[in-house]
Amino acid sequence: MGSLFRSEEMCLTQLFLQSGSAYDCISELGEMGMVEFRDLNPSVNLFQRKFVTELKRCEEMERILGYLLREIKRADIPLPEGEVNPVAPLPKHVLVIMEQLQRLEVELSEVTRNKEKLQKNLLELTEYTHMLRITRNFVHRSAECEPPQVQYEEFPFLEKDSMMDYSSMQRLGAKLGFISGLIQRRKIEAFERMLWRVCKGYTILSYSEIDEYLEDPDTGEPTKSVVFLISYWGEQIGQKVKKICDCYHCHVYPYPNSNEERNDVVEGLRTRIQDLHTVLHRTEDYLRQVLNKASESVYTWVIQVKKMKAIYHILNLCSFDVTNKCLIAEVWCPVNDLPILRRALEEGSRKSGATVPSFVNRIPSNDTPPTLIRTNKFTSGFQNIVEAYGVGNYREVNPAPYTIITFPFLFAVMFGDLGHGVIMALFALWMVLYEDNRKLKRTRNEIWNTFFEGRYIILMMGLFSVYTGLIYNDCFSKSLNIFGSGWSVNAMFESGNWTWDSTLRTNAFLTLDPNVPGVFNGPYPLGIDPIWNLASNRLTFLNSYKMKMSVIVGISHMSFGVILGIFNHLHFRKKFNLYLVLLPELLFLLCLFGYLVFMIIYKWLAFSARDSQMAPSILIHFINMFLMQGDGVPPLFPGQVGLQVFLVVIALLSVPVLLLGKPVYLYWLHNGGANRIGMYRGYERVRRHSEEELSLMRANDMEEGSVPSDLSTSREQQKEEFDFGDMFLHQSIHTIEYCLGCISNTASYLRLWALSLAHAREYQHTTSNCILY
Amino acid sequence: MAELSFVIPMSVMTLFWGIIGGVVPWFVPKGPNRGVIVTMLVLTAVCCYLFWLIAILAQLNPLFGPALKNDTIWYMYYHLP
């Protein structure tokens, strides 16, 4: 199977890059995308590395690009849809891009500032217009409301002149002042109360609400404002009123003295507002133009800057050699990809026009290489699910190819509805057929993206659900009767058990008896018999069936997983693991739970309706097995008690073997046998790769004089210590985890029963409550 | 009769999933995905066959029958063959 069965074979290589062509070589390697760089400067602080200035420049560009993207999105300008994948730009082109970006940023910020100022201006003028309009209504209204009175000579202020002007007030001997402005609606009551308390009735406040919403300049939200007009007597009061207005953040505008003045101001305001609108439009057009031009290339720049940043980050991981002319990098590379790696280096050297080519050298290592598993668009979804639980070690068996089938199958066991399965499969099929459609691939909706990424998983789940729905005989919570039910009602009548008058009319529910000949004609050939859908004791039958099915499926699944471990033990050449770890594990699992499965199947086959009165409960037998009590209940089969004791003893014995076998054996290997210590010490402790290969390579290196990196030698020393305590602790944790896990995981497979029950009932309730109404 | 109605479905299904799991893998063309496809076929056959087998074994010797409403019984007696 190649790469999906277990992870790829990796090798550690050293790259020697000429400093002139380092950037291009790494760019080529990045496009190839198959190598992992090791950090050769772990002790150096991030800020002291060599290419820090370039990284800072990249981050500055990223900041500007982020700002640009935000502005473009705010202006609702569509971004180009096409797939762009530009290569990283050469360092000499970087300055050009940087300059362009900076220019764009400056222009954009200036234009936005201007626009904001203009908008603020416009708001003020609009408010002033509203205020003038409404205060005119105040004065008119008050004049209309007053009934015609006898006019006294001394007080001619009730004449047609509807405006209270200074002259009439001066006759009264008081200096009348006006303050007018706008205040937010939610503050108006508090304002009024404050005015009353402070000025003790020497002010008159009239106010009225503006109908339309005005934008609040601070928050940008539409708020309702109220226009007020305060008329006051006296200078002192005027000061107090002004202070109160300041306190409540009112926008105060000058109140015109006479009608003519008011009309002039209104005219002036109108022209100014019109001018402002035009200027604002022009500004917005210009802004859009700038953003449009930027939006064409913004994605290209984003990707280029990202690639550049990645290249400098990788360059920071490399170290310079003694002559300072060449960069050394240590790289994990799959063995199969070594030729591609060489070609990429040649390409990079050629592109940068270097005279001396960069080359690659394979070096031996004792470190654990990283795990690489190549996936295609179909298998990547399942591999991601498996990796969510943990990434396997190097060259361990990969559980992903099996989850391609088992994961959708177990989902389908829980889903189990033919109709819903068809809908699900069609939905996934649509996504798969149109997967190349760019609009589907590129949406920003998170939830849709999740579904789209898992389209193959959903397709498999739908297809298996169709099958399990067929077996459960559940199609939109109704049963299909393809082959004819195995249960016959007629036989109950013919045998005389039921009569028309007495039995049928007096009983609401009647149970068919399989003991009566002719009632049960054999099991339904494909799945659950459709008559159970009509029965009131349907759940009694289905629960028993589904629980036993869950246990059988669960034990099979778990045994399969344990058996897969054989491949690991054989590959890593630890045959002792087969006898000391795998065998006890299997024995424990199968002696206890495999026997349970056997009992289930035996009961299905051996007990029929004839002995239904004495059919034993498997659960009670299972519990009795552990308590070693066999006497209370009749046995399932002869010799059951003896067999159960035997199985329990084997299972209990396998636990200490699992716990102690491996540590004791390894301890004996490590210490026992005098001739083992000495010459072969170094040879023996290396367990990772093939031992001979490694020692040969070491010998070669010492002859050629090349030096493997310092780090790998120091790490080696630590690993070769055989720590019995550590090994024992590890093994005891594994034992406890395994034994407890067997029990709890078996029980947790009962979720297959629980969820399929929930799905069926849920849909049934939905149909009966919603659709039938 | 009861025996026959069990033997026929048993042999048909065993044959069907046996072909899918045992014969078709030999005909999968050689390519990078051969291993994955063979694994998928074998696992599908095993899982689906096991699931069907459990369903039919559970119903082979029923210990009790369905409890029907008398309306249903009346309908079944008169309208079903």
Interface residues (C-beta under 8 A of the other chain):
Chain A: M1 G2 L4 F5 N376 T379 P401 Y402 I404 I405 T406 F409 V413 Y467 T468 I471 G486 W487 V489 N490 F493 W498 L504 R505 N507 A508 F509 L510 T511 L512 D513 P514 V519 F520 N521 G522 P523 Y524 P525 L526 G527 I528 D529 I531 W532 L534 A535 S536 N537 R538 T540 F541 S544 Y545 K548 M549 I552 V553 S556 I601 W604 L605 A606 F607 S608 A609 S612 A615
Chain B: M1 A2 L4 S5 F6 I8 P9 V12 P32 N33 R34 G35 V36 V38 T39 M40 L43 T44 C47 C48 L50 F51 W52 I54 A55 I56 L57 A58 Q59 L60 N61 P62 L63 F64 G65 P66 A67 L68 K69 N70 T72 I73 W74 M76 Y77 L80
